[in-house]
Amino acid sequence: MQRYDAIVVGAGPAGLSLAEALLDGPMRGRQVLVVDAPSAAADRHAFAWWSDRPLRWDDLAWASWSRVAVRGPGQRTAVDLGAWRYRVIDGEVLQRTVRTRLQGRAGLTWIEATVDGIEDGLTEARVVAGAQAWHGSWVFDSRYRLGDHVVDDGAVDLRQAFSGWWIRAPRPLFDPDLPVLMDLNLPQDTHLRFLYVLPRSPTEALVEGVSMGPDASVPDVPAWVARNLGDDVEVTRAEGGITPMTTGTFPRRAGRRVLKVGVAGGRIKPSTGYALARILADTDAIVASLQRHGHPFDLPGDGWLWRFLDAVLLDVLARRPAAVARGFLALFAHNTGPRVLRFLDQRAGVRDVLAVGLSLPWWPFLRAMVTRVAGTVARRLRPRPALPG
Ligand SMILES: Cc1cc2nc3c(=O)[nH]c(=O)nc-3n(C[C@H](O)[C@H](O)[C@H](O)COP(=O)(O)OP(=O)(O)OC[C@H]3O[C@@H](n4cnc5c(N)ncnc54)[C@H](O)[C@@H]3O)c2cc1C
């Protein structure tokens, strides 16, 4: 039986960043194990994020933009991001580079295996994969299967589906200085649908279709490509996946010695589906907690206001996706880029929140707010079933 100071289960962004940060900080010179399921390179996808401060993997990004385009019926807005940058990493490059960096570190062991279970204990937890098992003083678990979270009474539980095409064109079609953050020129009936276009060069780009709604029906990317780029472009690679968009609960602490991280730990922002920057911030918070208290559980919550606003947006999204599409267009048309990004990053002050609120089509959002507050009050007042006996 092998013992480690920390075991990280899963080597997506959450596991990779945590393994790096642990070995840079509280676990320097100690024994850290990463166990990751063998998975095909095709499972890795691109990650985009925005930030106004340096983040761990800025150096791995293949682009760093200071402007983005937002498009919709009758609207083409070029949004200046001020001090913020919008960046993108190739998922395969991220995994390969960080794995190589980690394997050069003293104390790091990397094992490819599929973990079947984690057994919590008083002073350590046991990670089991087939006939193998390892003990760790702390275990960080990033395994997540769609639907693993808890859908409480009153929660909105939607899905975000991605379908990405890497395009190579025979002639210049893309502006490498202006990615498209959202092109909402798609049917907004049962789902909110948009595409984003991340250009690598004038002739190469990732075109990713996204849908948000009750199920995972992806937008018709081929039709958009044929309509906007022509039918002589080549698709060099495809990627995709499904993530939760939910106000459900992701229990973080899975035992005395086990913490859930990444998507499994609820790090996807419910109303946008972005997670990478939140995962990196969470990694820093875990390390700070370990350094301060000797345990990883002292982590900041999202705050009631942001949870409420996320829930309101998902309520509107569930019933009237077209209103949310109009809302996103209005958000970028009537506010500066930095103000929108501060709002989406949950760092907006009162003035930002008011300005953003006033720029939205107010009726569907106000109605959703009132309905949500009324629903919460009704649930609180509902008599609880008497305990037997
Ligand atoms: C197609 C797609 C595009 C996305 N794009 C963005 C984006 O642009 N920006 C953004 O901020 N967010 C994006 N997200 C959301 C989020 O950032 C990603 O889902 C991200 O991968 C979450 O990181 P993670 O480490 O929590 O989980 P994962 O990346 O899913 O990593 C989990 C790891 O655990 C391993 N694993 C699973 N089960 C086991 C097991 N039993 N034993 C051992 N290992 C196991 C897996 O192999 C994997 O390596 C996207 C999501 C998808 C699906």
The ligand as a Gaussian input file, in Angstrom:
#p B3LYP/6-31G(d) Opt

LIG

0 1
 C      -16.644000      20.988000     -24.920000
 C      -16.442000      21.868000     -23.724000
 C      -15.907000      23.128000     -23.886000
 C      -15.687000      23.943000     -22.771000
 N      -15.136000      25.168000     -22.977000
 C      -14.882000      25.951000     -21.915000
 C      -14.253000      27.212000     -22.108000
 O      -13.959000      27.604000     -23.247000
 N      -14.006000      27.990000     -21.018000
 C      -14.326000      27.575000     -19.754000
 O      -14.074000      28.322000     -18.789000
 N      -14.940000      26.388000     -19.549000
 C      -15.215000      25.560000     -20.586000
 N      -15.800000      24.341000     -20.369000
 C      -16.240000      23.978000     -18.998000
 C      -15.085000      23.454000     -18.089000
 O      -14.011000      24.369000     -18.057000
 C      -14.573000      22.107000     -18.545000
 O      -15.608000      21.166000     -18.414000
 C      -13.326000      21.611000     -17.790000
 O      -12.833000      20.494000     -18.500000
 C      -13.575000      21.251000     -16.357000
 O      -12.371000      20.827000     -15.762000
 P      -12.326000      19.662000     -14.653000
 O      -10.900000      19.434000     -14.342000
 O      -13.276000      19.960000     -13.569000
 O      -12.956000      18.372000     -15.394000
 P      -12.425000      17.550000     -16.625000
 O      -11.721000      18.408000     -17.596000
 O      -13.597000      16.761000     -17.130000
 O      -11.341000      16.572000     -16.010000
 C      -11.687000      15.443000     -15.264000
 C      -10.535000      14.441000     -15.409000
 O      -10.860000      13.320000     -14.607000
 C      -10.568000      12.142000     -15.321000
 N      -11.428000      11.100000     -14.811000
 C      -12.775000      10.995000     -14.927000
 N      -13.202000       9.887000     -14.314000
 C      -12.096000       9.292000     -13.789000
 C      -11.881000       8.105000     -13.041000
 N      -12.889000       7.290000     -12.698000
 N      -10.610000       7.787000     -12.678000
 C       -9.577000       8.604000     -12.998000
 N       -9.724000       9.737000     -13.707000
 C      -10.968000      10.061000     -14.094000
 C      -10.850000      12.501000     -16.782000
 O      -10.123000      11.643000     -17.652000
 C      -10.338000      13.932000     -16.835000
 O       -8.969000      13.968000     -17.161000
 C      -16.043000      23.498000     -21.468000
 C      -16.602000      22.228000     -21.320000
 C      -16.796000      21.411000     -22.419000
 C      -17.394000      20.044000     -22.210000

